[in-house]
Amino acid sequence: MIMADPQPTFRETCLHLRHKLMYVDVAHMTPGLVDDSSGTRLYWCQLTQDCRGPDGGAVTPSDCSAARPCHCGRTLRPAPPAGVDAPR
């Protein structure tokens, strides 16, 4: 019997966190959302291109949190007041 892969469960993390599945699987291509269910996946920081971030800390979904100074979260810009054009 062939077992299907379980559906990925995504968690929010730093926008700079990367892994190679993000470049080949459409389900994994959203920066800032990572399926961390794999025990063999390797991660790197987009800023340093290394397994350590700009602050020297490890780069993993659980380590790349808002507690770090280099963290870049998935935040939305507030809407401009009525009658004011949004910045480009």
PyMOL Python script that loads the backbone (N, CA, C, O; Angstrom):
from pymol import cmd

cmd.read_pdbstr("""\
ATOM      1  N   MET A   1       0.842  -1.168   0.000  1.00  0.00           N
ATOM      2  CA  MET A   1       0.000   0.000   0.000  1.00  0.00           C
ATOM      3  C   MET A   1       0.891   1.237   0.000  1.00  0.00           C
ATOM      4  O   MET A   1       1.846   1.317   0.772  1.00  0.00           O
ATOM      5  N   ILE A   2       0.581   2.196  -0.861  1.00  0.00           N
ATOM      6  CA  ILE A   2       1.333   3.440  -0.953  1.00  0.00           C
ATOM      7  C   ILE A   2       0.688   4.460  -0.029  1.00  0.00           C
ATOM      8  O   ILE A   2      -0.517   4.705  -0.089  1.00  0.00           O
ATOM      9  N   MET A   3       1.515   5.050   0.826  1.00  0.00           N
ATOM     10  CA  MET A   3       1.010   6.048   1.765  1.00  0.00           C
ATOM     11  C   MET A   3       1.262   7.432   1.182  1.00  0.00           C
ATOM     12  O   MET A   3       2.362   7.727   0.713  1.00  0.00           O
ATOM     13  N   ALA A   4       0.255   8.263   1.213  1.00  0.00           N
ATOM     14  CA  ALA A   4       0.392   9.633   0.730  1.00  0.00           C
ATOM     15  C   ALA A   4       1.106  10.477   1.780  1.00  0.00           C
ATOM     16  O   ALA A   4       0.986  10.234   2.981  1.00  0.00           O
ATOM     17  N   ASP A   5       1.843  11.464   1.308  1.00  0.00           N
ATOM     18  CA  ASP A   5       2.487  12.398   2.228  1.00  0.00           C
ATOM     19  C   ASP A   5       1.409  13.176   2.965  1.00  0.00           C
ATOM     20  O   ASP A   5       0.399  13.552   2.370  1.00  0.00           O
ATOM     21  N   PRO A   6       1.613  13.422   4.258  1.00  0.00           N
ATOM     22  CA  PRO A   6       0.622  14.226   4.989  1.00  0.00           C
ATOM     23  C   PRO A   6       0.617  15.656   4.470  1.00  0.00           C
ATOM     24  O   PRO A   6       1.619  16.143   3.944  1.00  0.00           O
ATOM     25  N   GLN A   7      -0.512  16.317   4.621  1.00  0.00           N
ATOM     26  CA  GLN A   7      -0.620  17.717   4.221  1.00  0.00           C
ATOM     27  C   GLN A   7       0.309  18.549   5.101  1.00  0.00           C
ATOM     28  O   GLN A   7       0.351  18.355   6.316  1.00  0.00           O
ATOM     29  N   PRO A   8       1.051  19.473   4.496  1.00  0.00           N
ATOM     30  CA  PRO A   8       1.950  20.292   5.312  1.00  0.00           C
ATOM     31  C   PRO A   8       1.182  21.207   6.251  1.00  0.00           C
ATOM     32  O   PRO A   8       0.094  21.680   5.923  1.00  0.00           O
ATOM     33  N   THR A   9       1.753  21.448   7.413  1.00  0.00           N
ATOM     34  CA  THR A   9       1.203  22.383   8.375  1.00  0.00           C
ATOM     35  C   THR A   9       2.176  23.545   8.455  1.00  0.00           C
ATOM     36  O   THR A   9       3.317  23.370   8.883  1.00  0.00           O
ATOM     37  N   PHE A  10       1.738  24.728   8.050  1.00  0.00           N
ATOM     38  CA  PHE A  10       2.627  25.880   7.973  1.00  0.00           C
ATOM     39  C   PHE A  10       2.556  26.713   9.243  1.00  0.00           C
ATOM     40  O   PHE A  10       1.502  26.847   9.865  1.00  0.00           O
ATOM     41  N   ARG A  11       3.701  27.268   9.611  1.00  0.00           N
ATOM     42  CA  ARG A  11       3.767  28.189  10.737  1.00  0.00           C
ATOM     43  C   ARG A  11       4.457  29.456  10.273  1.00  0.00           C
ATOM     44  O   ARG A  11       5.278  29.433   9.356  1.00  0.00           O
ATOM     45  N   GLU A  12       4.114  30.569  10.920  1.00  0.00           N
ATOM     46  CA  GLU A  12       4.745  31.844  10.560  1.00  0.00           C
ATOM     47  C   GLU A  12       6.152  31.897  11.124  1.00  0.00           C
ATOM     48  O   GLU A  12       6.407  31.455  12.244  1.00  0.00           O
ATOM     49  N   THR A  13       7.052  32.440  10.334  1.00  0.00           N
ATOM     50  CA  THR A  13       8.435  32.617  10.742  1.00  0.00           C
ATOM     51  C   THR A  13       8.999  33.838  10.032  1.00  0.00           C
ATOM     52  O   THR A  13       8.250  34.581   9.397  1.00  0.00           O
ATOM     53  N   CYS A  14      10.279  34.052  10.125  1.00  0.00           N
ATOM     54  CA  CYS A  14      10.921  35.212   9.506  1.00  0.00           C
ATOM     55  C   CYS A  14      10.824  35.138   7.979  1.00  0.00           C
ATOM     56  O   CYS A  14      10.932  34.059   7.397  1.00  0.00           O
ATOM     57  N   LEU A  15      10.624  36.270   7.348  1.00  0.00           N
ATOM     58  CA  LEU A  15      10.545  36.319   5.889  1.00  0.00           C
ATOM     59  C   LEU A  15      11.859  35.956   5.212  1.00  0.00           C
ATOM     60  O   LEU A  15      11.867  35.631   4.025  1.00  0.00           O
ATOM     61  N   HIS A  16      12.965  36.004   5.937  1.00  0.00           N
ATOM     62  CA  HIS A  16      14.275  35.706   5.352  1.00  0.00           C
ATOM     63  C   HIS A  16      14.655  34.232   5.450  1.00  0.00           C
ATOM     64  O   HIS A  16      15.673  33.829   4.888  1.00  0.00           O
ATOM     65  N   LEU A  17      13.869  33.421   6.145  1.00  0.00           N
ATOM     66  CA  LEU A  17      14.157  31.991   6.272  1.00  0.00           C
ATOM     67  C   LEU A  17      13.905  31.292   4.935  1.00  0.00           C
ATOM     68  O   LEU A  17      12.869  31.509   4.306  1.00  0.00           O
ATOM     69  N   ARG A  18      14.832  30.469   4.509  1.00  0.00           N
ATOM     70  CA  ARG A  18      14.716  29.764   3.231  1.00  0.00           C
ATOM     71  C   ARG A  18      15.073  28.285   3.378  1.00  0.00           C
ATOM     72  O   ARG A  18      15.832  27.894   4.264  1.00  0.00           O
ATOM     73  N   HIS A  19      14.500  27.471   2.477  1.00  0.00           N
ATOM     74  CA  HIS A  19      14.879  26.067   2.303  1.00  0.00           C
ATOM     75  C   HIS A  19      14.595  25.725   0.848  1.00  0.00           C
ATOM     76  O   HIS A  19      13.772  26.380   0.208  1.00  0.00           O
ATOM     77  N   LYS A  20      15.265  24.708   0.320  1.00  0.00           N
ATOM     78  CA  LYS A  20      15.198  24.491  -1.126  1.00  0.00           C
ATOM     79  C   LYS A  20      13.819  24.069  -1.644  1.00  0.00           C
ATOM     80  O   LYS A  20      13.531  24.281  -2.822  1.00  0.00           O
ATOM     81  N   LEU A  21      12.964  23.486  -0.815  1.00  0.00           N
ATOM     82  CA  LEU A  21      11.626  23.113  -1.275  1.00  0.00           C
ATOM     83  C   LEU A  21      10.814  24.347  -1.672  1.00  0.00           C
ATOM     84  O   LEU A  21       9.859  24.239  -2.442  1.00  0.00           O
ATOM     85  N   MET A  22      11.189  25.514  -1.151  1.00  0.00           N
ATOM     86  CA  MET A  22      10.497  26.761  -1.496  1.00  0.00           C
ATOM     87  C   MET A  22      10.661  27.121  -2.974  1.00  0.00           C
ATOM     88  O   MET A  22       9.889  27.915  -3.512  1.00  0.00           O
ATOM     89  N   TYR A  23      11.654  26.544  -3.619  1.00  0.00           N
ATOM     90  CA  TYR A  23      11.948  26.873  -5.011  1.00  0.00           C
ATOM     91  C   TYR A  23      11.419  25.830  -5.998  1.00  0.00           C
ATOM     92  O   TYR A  23      11.531  26.015  -7.209  1.00  0.00           O
ATOM     93  N   VAL A  24      10.841  24.730  -5.487  1.00  0.00           N
ATOM     94  CA  VAL A  24      10.369  23.684  -6.392  1.00  0.00           C
ATOM     95  C   VAL A  24       8.935  23.232  -6.142  1.00  0.00           C
ATOM     96  O   VAL A  24       8.366  22.529  -6.976  1.00  0.00           O
ATOM     97  N   ASP A  25       8.341  23.611  -5.028  1.00  0.00           N
ATOM     98  CA  ASP A  25       6.987  23.166  -4.684  1.00  0.00           C
ATOM     99  C   ASP A  25       6.111  24.387  -4.404  1.00  0.00           C
ATOM    100  O   ASP A  25       6.360  25.135  -3.459  1.00  0.00           O
ATOM    101  N   VAL A  26       5.099  24.578  -5.222  1.00  0.00           N
ATOM    102  CA  VAL A  26       4.229  25.752  -5.116  1.00  0.00           C
ATOM    103  C   VAL A  26       3.633  25.898  -3.712  1.00  0.00           C
ATOM    104  O   VAL A  26       3.461  27.017  -3.229  1.00  0.00           O
ATOM    105  N   ALA A  27       3.322  24.797  -3.068  1.00  0.00           N
ATOM    106  CA  ALA A  27       2.730  24.855  -1.729  1.00  0.00           C
ATOM    107  C   ALA A  27       3.672  25.471  -0.703  1.00  0.00           C
ATOM    108  O   ALA A  27       3.225  25.925   0.351  1.00  0.00           O
ATOM    109  N   HIS A  28       4.961  25.493  -0.994  1.00  0.00           N
ATOM    110  CA  HIS A  28       5.962  25.980  -0.037  1.00  0.00           C
ATOM    111  C   HIS A  28       6.582  27.317  -0.434  1.00  0.00           C
ATOM    112  O   HIS A  28       7.577  27.723   0.167  1.00  0.00           O
ATOM    113  N   MET A  29       6.039  27.999  -1.406  1.00  0.00           N
ATOM    114  CA  MET A  29       6.690  29.188  -1.960  1.00  0.00           C
ATOM    115  C   MET A  29       6.339  30.507  -1.288  1.00  0.00           C
ATOM    116  O   MET A  29       6.746  31.556  -1.788  1.00  0.00           O
ATOM    117  N   THR A  30       5.620  30.506  -0.205  1.00  0.00           N
ATOM    118  CA  THR A  30       5.250  31.752   0.457  1.00  0.00           C
ATOM    119  C   THR A  30       6.271  32.097   1.529  1.00  0.00           C
ATOM    120  O   THR A  30       6.326  31.422   2.556  1.00  0.00           O
ATOM    121  N   PRO A  31       7.092  33.145   1.318  1.00  0.00           N
ATOM    122  CA  PRO A  31       8.048  33.541   2.351  1.00  0.00           C
ATOM    123  C   PRO A  31       7.325  33.890   3.647  1.00  0.00           C
ATOM    124  O   PRO A  31       6.274  34.530   3.631  1.00  0.00           O
ATOM    125  N   GLY A  32       7.891  33.470   4.750  1.00  0.00           N
ATOM    126  CA  GLY A  32       7.288  33.741   6.047  1.00  0.00           C
ATOM    127  C   GLY A  32       6.382  32.638   6.541  1.00  0.00           C
ATOM    128  O   GLY A  32       5.974  32.653   7.703  1.00  0.00           O
ATOM    129  N   LEU A  33       6.055  31.671   5.681  1.00  0.00           N
ATOM    130  CA  LEU A  33       5.277  30.502   6.083  1.00  0.00           C
ATOM    131  C   LEU A  33       6.102  29.268   5.771  1.00  0.00           C
ATOM    132  O   LEU A  33       6.490  29.047   4.624  1.00  0.00           O
ATOM    133  N   VAL A  34       6.374  28.458   6.799  1.00  0.00           N
ATOM    134  CA  VAL A  34       7.243  27.305   6.626  1.00  0.00           C
ATOM    135  C   VAL A  34       6.597  26.068   7.226  1.00  0.00           C
ATOM    136  O   VAL A  34       6.062  26.107   8.334  1.00  0.00           O
ATOM    137  N   ASP A  35       6.653  24.968   6.480  1.00  0.00           N
ATOM    138  CA  ASP A  35       6.256  23.663   6.996  1.00  0.00           C
ATOM    139  C   ASP A  35       7.513  23.066   7.620  1.00  0.00           C
ATOM    140  O   ASP A  35       8.451  22.710   6.907  1.00  0.00           O
ATOM    141  N   ASP A  36       7.536  22.957   8.926  1.00  0.00           N
ATOM    142  CA  ASP A  36       8.738  22.471   9.600  1.00  0.00           C
ATOM    143  C   ASP A  36       8.615  21.017  10.056  1.00  0.00           C
ATOM    144  O   ASP A  36       9.267  20.607  11.016  1.00  0.00           O
ATOM    145  N   SER A  37       7.777  20.241   9.366  1.00  0.00           N
ATOM    146  CA  SER A  37       7.556  18.854   9.762  1.00  0.00           C
ATOM    147  C   SER A  37       8.696  17.919   9.368  1.00  0.00           C
ATOM    148  O   SER A  37       8.777  16.804   9.884  1.00  0.00           O
ATOM    149  N   SER A  38       9.570  18.346   8.472  1.00  0.00           N
ATOM    150  CA  SER A  38      10.683  17.504   8.044  1.00  0.00           C
ATOM    151  C   SER A  38      11.835  17.605   9.033  1.00  0.00           C
ATOM    152  O   SER A  38      12.235  18.699   9.431  1.00  0.00           O
ATOM    153  N   GLY A  39      12.361  16.452   9.422  1.00  0.00           N
ATOM    154  CA  GLY A  39      13.512  16.430  10.309  1.00  0.00           C
ATOM    155  C   GLY A  39      14.827  16.514   9.562  1.00  0.00           C
ATOM    156  O   GLY A  39      15.888  16.601  10.181  1.00  0.00           O
ATOM    157  N   THR A  40      14.772  16.491   8.229  1.00  0.00           N
ATOM    158  CA  THR A  40      16.002  16.516   7.436  1.00  0.00           C
ATOM    159  C   THR A  40      16.162  17.787   6.612  1.00  0.00           C
ATOM    160  O   THR A  40      17.161  17.935   5.909  1.00  0.00           O
ATOM    161  N   ARG A  41      15.225  18.687   6.679  1.00  0.00           N
ATOM    162  CA  ARG A  41      15.292  19.910   5.875  1.00  0.00           C
ATOM    163  C   ARG A  41      16.368  20.851   6.406  1.00  0.00           C
ATOM    164  O   ARG A  41      16.498  21.046   7.615  1.00  0.00           O
ATOM    165  N   LEU A  42      17.133  21.428   5.493  1.00  0.00           N
ATOM    166  CA  LEU A  42      18.172  22.390   5.854  1.00  0.00           C
ATOM    167  C   LEU A  42      17.661  23.796   5.580  1.00  0.00           C
ATOM    168  O   LEU A  42      17.017  24.039   4.560  1.00  0.00           O
ATOM    169  N   TYR A  43      17.945  24.711   6.480  1.00  0.00           N
ATOM    170  CA  TYR A  43      17.482  26.086   6.371  1.00  0.00           C
ATOM    171  C   TYR A  43      18.665  27.039   6.273  1.00  0.00           C
ATOM    172  O   TYR A  43      19.753  26.745   6.768  1.00  0.00           O
ATOM    173  N   TRP A  44      18.444  28.190   5.628  1.00  0.00           N
ATOM    174  CA  TRP A  44      19.447  29.246   5.596  1.00  0.00           C
ATOM    175  C   TRP A  44      18.741  30.590   5.622  1.00  0.00           C
ATOM    176  O   TRP A  44      17.545  30.694   5.350  1.00  0.00           O
ATOM    177  N   CYS A  45      19.509  31.610   5.954  1.00  0.00           N
ATOM    178  CA  CYS A  45      18.992  32.973   6.003  1.00  0.00           C
ATOM    179  C   CYS A  45      19.258  33.644   4.663  1.00  0.00           C
ATOM    180  O   CYS A  45      20.372  33.581   4.143  1.00  0.00           O
ATOM    181  N   GLN A  46      18.261  34.272   4.118  1.00  0.00           N
ATOM    182  CA  GLN A  46      18.401  34.976   2.845  1.00  0.00           C
ATOM    183  C   GLN A  46      19.384  36.150   2.967  1.00  0.00           C
ATOM    184  O   GLN A  46      20.028  36.515   1.984  1.00  0.00           O
ATOM    185  N   LEU A  47      19.503  36.728   4.133  1.00  0.00           N
ATOM    186  CA  LEU A  47      20.392  37.870   4.320  1.00  0.00           C
ATOM    187  C   LEU A  47      21.865  37.464   4.360  1.00  0.00           C
ATOM    188  O   LEU A  47      22.719  38.141   3.788  1.00  0.00           O
ATOM    189  N   THR A  48      22.153  36.352   5.043  1.00  0.00           N
ATOM    190  CA  THR A  48      23.546  35.925   5.205  1.00  0.00           C
ATOM    191  C   THR A  48      23.945  34.806   4.255  1.00  0.00           C
ATOM    192  O   THR A  48      25.134  34.558   4.058  1.00  0.00           O
ATOM    193  N   GLN A  49      22.969  34.127   3.665  1.00  0.00           N
ATOM    194  CA  GLN A  49      23.215  32.945   2.826  1.00  0.00           C
ATOM    195  C   GLN A  49      23.982  31.886   3.612  1.00  0.00           C
ATOM    196  O   GLN A  49      24.863  31.216   3.073  1.00  0.00           O
ATOM    197  N   ASP A  50      23.640  31.744   4.885  1.00  0.00           N
ATOM    198  CA  ASP A  50      24.332  30.835   5.794  1.00  0.00           C
ATOM    199  C   ASP A  50      23.313  30.227   6.757  1.00  0.00           C
ATOM    200  O   ASP A  50      22.165  30.667   6.823  1.00  0.00           O
ATOM    201  N   CYS A  51      23.747  29.213   7.500  1.00  0.00           N
ATOM    202  CA  CYS A  51      22.873  28.583   8.494  1.00  0.00           C
ATOM    203  C   CYS A  51      22.804  29.402   9.777  1.00  0.00           C
ATOM    204  O   CYS A  51      22.166  28.988  10.746  1.00  0.00           O
ATOM    205  N   ARG A  52      23.456  30.562   9.790  1.00  0.00           N
ATOM    206  CA  ARG A  52      23.374  31.510  10.902  1.00  0.00           C
ATOM    207  C   ARG A  52      22.861  32.846  10.383  1.00  0.00           C
ATOM    208  O   ARG A  52      23.211  33.276   9.284  1.00  0.00           O
ATOM    209  N   GLY A  53      22.036  33.487  11.180  1.00  0.00           N
ATOM    210  CA  GLY A  53      21.486  34.780  10.794  1.00  0.00           C
ATOM    211  C   GLY A  53      22.462  35.908  11.049  1.00  0.00           C
ATOM    212  O   GLY A  53      23.571  35.661  11.522  1.00  0.00           O
ATOM    213  N   PRO A  54      22.079  37.150  10.746  1.00  0.00           N
ATOM    214  CA  PRO A  54      22.949  38.310  10.948  1.00  0.00           C
ATOM    215  C   PRO A  54      23.387  38.495  12.402  1.00  0.00           C
ATOM    216  O   PRO A  54      24.431  39.091  12.667  1.00  0.00           O
ATOM    217  N   ASP A  55      22.594  37.986  13.336  1.00  0.00           N
ATOM    218  CA  ASP A  55      22.936  38.096  14.757  1.00  0.00           C
ATOM    219  C   ASP A  55      23.789  36.931  15.242  1.00  0.00           C
ATOM    220  O   ASP A  55      24.130  36.867  16.423  1.00  0.00           O
ATOM    221  N   GLY A  56      24.143  36.000  14.337  1.00  0.00           N
ATOM    222  CA  GLY A  56      24.974  34.850  14.699  1.00  0.00           C
ATOM    223  C   GLY A  56      24.204  33.652  15.219  1.00  0.00           C
ATOM    224  O   GLY A  56      24.793  32.604  15.485  1.00  0.00           O
ATOM    225  N   GLY A  57      22.879  33.795  15.368  1.00  0.00           N
ATOM    226  CA  GLY A  57      22.055  32.701  15.870  1.00  0.00           C
ATOM    227  C   GLY A  57      21.686  31.712  14.785  1.00  0.00           C
ATOM    228  O   GLY A  57      21.758  32.016  13.595  1.00  0.00           O
ATOM    229  N   ALA A  58      21.285  30.511  15.215  1.00  0.00           N
ATOM    230  CA  ALA A  58      20.890  29.446  14.294  1.00  0.00           C
ATOM    231  C   ALA A  58      19.667  29.848  13.479  1.00  0.00           C
ATOM    232  O   ALA A  58      18.830  30.629  13.932  1.00  0.00           O
ATOM    233  N   VAL A  59      19.578  29.303  12.272  1.00  0.00           N
ATOM    234  CA  VAL A  59      18.461  29.579  11.369  1.00  0.00           C
ATOM    235  C   VAL A  59      17.603  28.324  11.259  1.00  0.00           C
ATOM    236  O   VAL A  59      17.944  27.387  10.537  1.00  0.00           O
ATOM    237  N   THR A  60      16.494  28.317  11.980  1.00  0.00           N
ATOM    238  CA  THR A  60      15.489  27.256  11.927  1.00  0.00           C
ATOM    239  C   THR A  60      14.132  27.918  12.129  1.00  0.00           C
ATOM    240  O   THR A  60      14.069  29.045  12.620  1.00  0.00           O
ATOM    241  N   PRO A  61      13.049  27.247  11.763  1.00  0.00           N
ATOM    242  CA  PRO A  61      11.730  27.860  11.982  1.00  0.00           C
ATOM    243  C   PRO A  61      11.465  28.229  13.441  1.00  0.00           C
ATOM    244  O   PRO A  61      10.838  29.253  13.712  1.00  0.00           O
ATOM    245  N   SER A  62      11.931  27.415  14.376  1.00  0.00           N
ATOM    246  CA  SER A  62      11.678  27.740  15.785  1.00  0.00           C
ATOM    247  C   SER A  62      12.622  28.827  16.302  1.00  0.00           C
ATOM    248  O   SER A  62      12.254  29.570  17.212  1.00  0.00           O
ATOM    249  N   ASP A  63      13.825  28.934  15.746  1.00  0.00           N
ATOM    250  CA  ASP A  63      14.775  29.954  16.197  1.00  0.00           C
ATOM    251  C   ASP A  63      14.507  31.326  15.587  1.00  0.00           C
ATOM    252  O   ASP A  63      14.800  32.341  16.218  1.00  0.00           O
ATOM    253  N   CYS A  64      13.962  31.379  14.390  1.00  0.00           N
ATOM    254  CA  CYS A  64      13.750  32.649  13.686  1.00  0.00           C
ATOM    255  C   CYS A  64      12.426  33.273  14.115  1.00  0.00           C
ATOM    256  O   CYS A  64      11.434  33.244  13.387  1.00  0.00           O
ATOM    257  N   SER A  65      12.445  33.834  15.309  1.00  0.00           N
ATOM    258  CA  SER A  65      11.226  34.405  15.892  1.00  0.00           C
ATOM    259  C   SER A  65      11.353  35.913  16.048  1.00  0.00           C
ATOM    260  O   SER A  65      12.415  36.492  15.818  1.00  0.00           O
ATOM    261  N   ALA A  66      10.265  36.528  16.439  1.00  0.00           N
ATOM    262  CA  ALA A  66      10.232  37.981  16.620  1.00  0.00           C
ATOM    263  C   ALA A  66      11.133  38.440  17.759  1.00  0.00           C
ATOM    264  O   ALA A  66      11.367  39.639  17.908  1.00  0.00           O
ATOM    265  N   ALA A  67      11.641  37.517  18.561  1.00  0.00           N
ATOM    266  CA  ALA A  67      12.534  37.883  19.662  1.00  0.00           C
ATOM    267  C   ALA A  67      13.925  38.276  19.166  1.00  0.00           C
ATOM    268  O   ALA A  67      14.709  38.852  19.921  1.00  0.00           O
ATOM    269  N   ARG A  68      14.236  37.974  17.916  1.00  0.00           N
ATOM    270  CA  ARG A  68      15.562  38.281  17.378  1.00  0.00           C
ATOM    271  C   ARG A  68      15.563  39.649  16.699  1.00  0.00           C
ATOM    272  O   ARG A  68      14.566  40.039  16.090  1.00  0.00           O
ATOM    273  N   PRO A  69      16.680  40.382  16.800  1.00  0.00           N
ATOM    274  CA  PRO A  69      16.732  41.723  16.210  1.00  0.00           C
ATOM    275  C   PRO A  69      16.681  41.719  14.683  1.00  0.00           C
ATOM    276  O   PRO A  69      16.303  42.724  14.080  1.00  0.00           O
ATOM    277  N   CYS A  70      17.053  40.616  14.055  1.00  0.00           N
ATOM    278  CA  CYS A  70      17.074  40.548  12.596  1.00  0.00           C
ATOM    279  C   CYS A  70      15.750  40.053  12.010  1.00  0.00           C
ATOM    280  O   CYS A  70      15.603  39.994  10.789  1.00  0.00           O
ATOM    281  N   HIS A  71      14.789  39.698  12.858  1.00  0.00           N
ATOM    282  CA  HIS A  71      13.514  39.125  12.407  1.00  0.00           C
ATOM    283  C   HIS A  71      12.716  40.111  11.559  1.00  0.00           C
ATOM    284  O   HIS A  71      12.606  41.292  11.890  1.00  0.00           O
ATOM    285  N   CYS A  72      12.173  39.612  10.481  1.00  0.00           N
ATOM    286  CA  CYS A  72      11.301  40.392   9.609  1.00  0.00           C
ATOM    287  C   CYS A  72       9.999  39.617   9.478  1.00  0.00           C
ATOM    288  O   CYS A  72       9.963  38.576   8.822  1.00  0.00           O
ATOM    289  N   GLY A  73       8.937  40.106  10.090  1.00  0.00           N
ATOM    290  CA  GLY A  73       7.672  39.386  10.113  1.00  0.00           C
ATOM    291  C   GLY A  73       6.758  39.722   8.957  1.00  0.00           C
ATOM    292  O   GLY A  73       7.021  40.639   8.179  1.00  0.00           O
ATOM    293  N   ARG A  74       5.687  38.970   8.858  1.00  0.00           N
ATOM    294  CA  ARG A  74       4.677  39.163   7.814  1.00  0.00           C
ATOM    295  C   ARG A  74       3.679  40.207   8.283  1.00  0.00           C
ATOM    296  O   ARG A  74       2.576  39.862   8.706  1.00  0.00           O
ATOM    297  N   THR A  75       4.048  41.467   8.216  1.00  0.00           N
ATOM    298  CA  THR A  75       3.145  42.534   8.645  1.00  0.00           C
ATOM    299  C   THR A  75       2.618  43.267   7.425  1.00  0.00           C
ATOM    300  O   THR A  75       3.300  43.386   6.407  1.00  0.00           O
ATOM    301  N   LEU A  76       1.432  43.740   7.542  1.00  0.00           N
ATOM    302  CA  LEU A  76       0.806  44.501   6.470  1.00  0.00           C
ATOM    303  C   LEU A  76       0.894  45.981   6.794  1.00  0.00           C
ATOM    304  O   LEU A  76       0.775  46.379   7.953  1.00  0.00           O
ATOM    305  N   ARG A  77       1.100  46.790   5.776  1.00  0.00           N
ATOM    306  CA  ARG A  77       1.095  48.239   5.985  1.00  0.00           C
ATOM    307  C   ARG A  77      -0.330  48.698   6.257  1.00  0.00           C
ATOM    308  O   ARG A  77      -1.269  48.207   5.631  1.00  0.00           O
ATOM    309  N   PRO A  78      -0.501  49.636   7.186  1.00  0.00           N
ATOM    310  CA  PRO A  78      -1.856  50.158   7.412  1.00  0.00           C
ATOM    311  C   PRO A  78      -2.330  50.922   6.179  1.00  0.00           C
ATOM    312  O   PRO A  78      -1.530  51.496   5.442  1.00  0.00           O
ATOM    313  N   ALA A  79      -3.621  50.917   5.974  1.00  0.00           N
ATOM    314  CA  ALA A  79      -4.195  51.641   4.837  1.00  0.00           C
ATOM    315  C   ALA A  79      -4.003  53.139   5.052  1.00  0.00           C
ATOM    316  O   ALA A  79      -4.139  53.620   6.177  1.00  0.00           O
ATOM    317  N   PRO A  80      -3.688  53.884   3.991  1.00  0.00           N
ATOM    318  CA  PRO A  80      -3.527  55.336   4.136  1.00  0.00           C
ATOM    319  C   PRO A  80      -4.884  55.983   4.413  1.00  0.00           C
ATOM    320  O   PRO A  80      -5.922  55.407   4.089  1.00  0.00           O
ATOM    321  N   PRO A  81      -4.879  57.177   5.011  1.00  0.00           N
ATOM    322  CA  PRO A  81      -6.144  57.884   5.240  1.00  0.00           C
ATOM    323  C   PRO A  81      -6.862  58.143   3.926  1.00  0.00           C
ATOM    324  O   PRO A  81      -6.243  58.196   2.864  1.00  0.00           O
ATOM    325  N   ALA A  82      -8.151  58.302   4.013  1.00  0.00           N
ATOM    326  CA  ALA A  82      -8.957  58.564   2.815  1.00  0.00           C
ATOM    327  C   ALA A  82      -8.440  59.803   2.081  1.00  0.00           C
ATOM    328  O   ALA A  82      -8.157  60.825   2.705  1.00  0.00           O
ATOM    329  N   GLY A  83      -8.318  59.708   0.769  1.00  0.00           N
ATOM    330  CA  GLY A  83      -7.884  60.814  -0.046  1.00  0.00           C
ATOM    331  C   GLY A  83      -6.369  60.912  -0.211  1.00  0.00           C
ATOM    332  O   GLY A  83      -5.878  61.796  -0.913  1.00  0.00           O
ATOM    333  N   VAL A  84      -5.626  60.009   0.433  1.00  0.00           N
ATOM    334  CA  VAL A  84      -4.160  60.011   0.338  1.00  0.00           C
ATOM    335  C   VAL A  84      -3.729  58.782  -0.441  1.00  0.00           C
ATOM    336  O   VAL A  84      -4.166  57.671  -0.140  1.00  0.00           O
ATOM    337  N   ASP A  85      -2.873  58.970  -1.445  1.00  0.00           N
ATOM    338  CA  ASP A  85      -2.382  57.844  -2.231  1.00  0.00           C
ATOM    339  C   ASP A  85      -1.408  57.020  -1.406  1.00  0.00           C
ATOM    340  O   ASP A  85      -0.636  57.557  -0.612  1.00  0.00           O
ATOM    341  N   ALA A  86      -1.456  55.700  -1.605  1.00  0.00           N
ATOM    342  CA  ALA A  86      -0.517  54.798  -0.936  1.00  0.00           C
ATOM    343  C   ALA A  86       0.884  54.988  -1.508  1.00  0.00           C
ATOM    344  O   ALA A  86       1.029  55.244  -2.703  1.00  0.00           O
ATOM    345  N   PRO A  87       1.925  54.865  -0.670  1.00  0.00           N
ATOM    346  CA  PRO A  87       3.295  54.978  -1.177  1.00  0.00           C
ATOM    347  C   PRO A  87       3.605  53.829  -2.125  1.00  0.00           C
ATOM    348  O   PRO A  87       3.060  52.733  -1.989  1.00  0.00           O
ATOM    349  N   ARG A  88       4.485  54.090  -3.086  1.00  0.00           N
ATOM    350  CA  ARG A  88       4.853  53.053  -4.050  1.00  0.00           C
ATOM    351  C   ARG A  88       6.218  52.542  -3.796  1.00  0.00           C
ATOM    352  O   ARG A  88       6.691  51.662  -4.516  1.00  0.00           O
TER     353      ARG A  88
END
""", "prot")
cmd.dss("prot")
cmd.show_as("cartoon", "prot")
cmd.util.cbc("prot")
cmd.orient("prot")
